[in-house]
Amino acid sequence: MNPVIHAAPVNLPRFTPRGLIPTQEQTRIQLARDKVVLIEANAGAAKTTTLALRIGEALARKLAPELILALTFTPQARDVMRARLIEIGIPEASAARIAIMTFEDFAAKVLAQSEGGSARHCTQARQLKQYALAAIAQVARQHGARYDFLDLKTHHVALSQFLDVQLELKATMALQQEDLGDLEHDEAAAALNVPLTDYLATIEYERIRLGSHEEALFRGPFDATYDLACSLAEAAEQAHLPAYRLVICDELHDLNEATFRILNALLKAADCYFVGAGDKDQVIHSRLGASEQYLQHRFASSYPALARYRLTLSYRHGPHLAHAMARFKQKDVESALPLHTEIRQSHYDGASATCSSRVIEALAQWKRDKLPLDGCAILVRERHQSVAIENALMQAGIAYRTPGMPGYLQREEILFLRGMIAIALQNLAAVKSSPVRKAIVEALAIFGELEMTQQDLLEAQNMIARDPDTLRFFFSGQLVRSSSGGAGQRIASAVAYLEGVAPTMAADAVLREICSQINLETLARRIYVHPVEAGVVSKSVEGLIAAATASGMNLRDFSEWLGMAEAFTSQNRSKHQVVLDCVANAKGKEFDHVILPFLEAGEFPNPLFGRKQEENLFYVAATRARLRLTLISPLAAAQRSVFIEQMKLGAIEAGANAALATNEARAAVNDAGNTRGSNGAAQTSRHELKVPYAEKNDAKALGAEWDATRKVWHVAAGVDLKPFARWLRA
């Protein structure tokens, strides 16, 4: 859908921000008076700043701060919005009176007013464990006889997958579909494309959560949003919504059905206006119902007279990356910055030059350029790709952190293999951390497919953590006996094999034999609901085996190396840490240097996902960079990711160089006049004064004017500044 093209506004802004002059695109949005305004913005296009300008304009036109609501999807985005208001000059006291909340916080506040706030708030998954276990137990009692194929596991992987499924069902409002009532449970689960066990557990979980009076006893993440969206189906409940005159929403591409229903209910008030900003090319949370359909169609169907505006200029990176993304996404993208964001390519052949070695070289070059390592981010498509990179970082002595995912030594599949090695060597005591010992025990129980109660598992974890030598009794007894069918035989065979393994055997050979004995690939598909996750587990294990092969170590030495590696990651608290994370966790962030490794066919794009979502992920990854983007791909062009060719790096060079020269010339002119704003535009609208209260009448008599919104005195550009010299701000 093409955006409506608006003529330049005839009225002038009443709000003048501090430190920048808005572009024409921003000014049009600042002055928009349509009931519903949608902003389609490119990555780094100052979406939050533009929304802050719209709020500033409303305040300047005498709208009370209490009648403004700014909604975000994450606490981080909420905090950025509040900071941006203050940065553009809105006094902290005024900003504090504006309701700036996540959807979840807003929903919880509304529900508390009608319910009395008695529901227990569970912000972490571990707080929901008891309720999830109770729901699974209820499924066993109610449906165990009818469905003999239910997979009623209670280990933390199964619980985590269940919580993900119920979150997906709620975000999409799938449980509220009217036609589900006519289907049998197995038919409904099939229609929703979720496992029957998790569908039944979700129904029981909701019965426990809502109690007998349909009033929540507890709420986990997103539950308040879901509950409010459900209640708004009744007109009477909509009356409980607080009244706002202006509603702002950032990152609108994360909108799903539940949050859309809340927005729709707010906007039903005749005097409520809405401004939302998003980028349809940053939709990456489709499993949680996020879709470009809301930006492109759903709003339009409810509000045919809505107005669309665009923000095309980037203030994060320079023209070279902007032009590459324009080609990649086939849309208009320009940069306003006099900045050469480098796009470098590096290649590996899988032999002498591995992908991880190229990552280390890119970091070393960055360091030689006298730039800090904590400005670097290595973004991988899937977490299994981090195994080789983490090993390379440790070998190079480069500190790193993995803020959005566990390091590979803490992942279930690797903990399981570490446990199996400990059985062979009888050296679990070499694992110094008690929590890690407990995690290893649980991983052994998960991959051993134990039928243990949570209490039995907890007792085993505590006992083995205190006395690691008892691990061998755990395996020779409960593990082998309680496993059923083929699973029990396979794990028994693997344990018997390990008891005869010599510490001097090659580590990679032992690991391969363990995986063969338990048929790890098939086992992973049984344990993990999503095929993608099962594939990631298998590849993570392959990565560990590859590391063992490359090391040439025997089992004992490799076990000791794993211990040293864990000590490196847990004890290294250097402030100069490189970020290593999955692309999906980097949305909304930015880094000076972004390194994208493993850009090869079959990895990125991932063939198990839709092409559009993969493109969006790559777009998000590349546009996190400010100064440098390093693309690491195979030496053979035919093996490289198609996304590199899609950027048309050779074709954009001349145009990007010309745009950079234009931006540099503009910046030079502005610098010469000392009038440059933060976005590169000339600061010519007014000069701000710092006038003590006792001297305000003197300033006013000389022609100074008072900005009641910004709480600042000023004079127009072009006025002789000599009479105001003592009050001029630096």
Protein Blocks (a to p, Z undefined) as FASTA:
>chain_A
ZZddddddfbdcfbdcehiacdfklmmmmmpcbfbdcddddehilmmmmmmmmmmmmmmn
opafklpccddfbfklmmmmmmmmmmnopafklmmmpccddfklmmmmmmmmmnoomacc
dfbfklmmmmmmmmmmmmmmmmmmmmmmbccdfbfklmmmmmmmmmmmmmnommmpmklm
mpcfklmmmmnopafklmmmmmmmmmmmnomnopafbdcehklmmmmmmmmmpmklmmmp
ccdfbdcdehkllpcfklmmmmmmmmmpmkbccdddddfklccblmnopafklmmmmmmm
mmmmbccdddfbdckbcfklmmmmmmmnopadddfbdcdcdddddddehimmcfklmmmm
mmmmmmmnopafklpccddfbfklmmmmmmmmmmnopacddfkbccfklgfklmmmmmmm
mmmnopmkmpmblklmmmmmmmmmmmnopacdfklmmmmmmmmmmmmmlmmmmmmmmmmm
mpgcjllmmmmmmmmmmmmpcfkbcfklmmmmmmmmnommlmmmmmpmblklmmmmmmmm
mmmmmmmmmnopafklmmmmmmmmmmmmmmmccfbbccdddfklmgoiacfbdcdehiag
hilccfkbcfklmmmmmmmmmmmpfkbccddddfblklpcfklmmnommlmmmmmmmmmm
mmmmmmmmmmmnopacfkopacfkbccddddfklmmmmmmnopacdfklopacddehiaf
klmmmmpcZZ
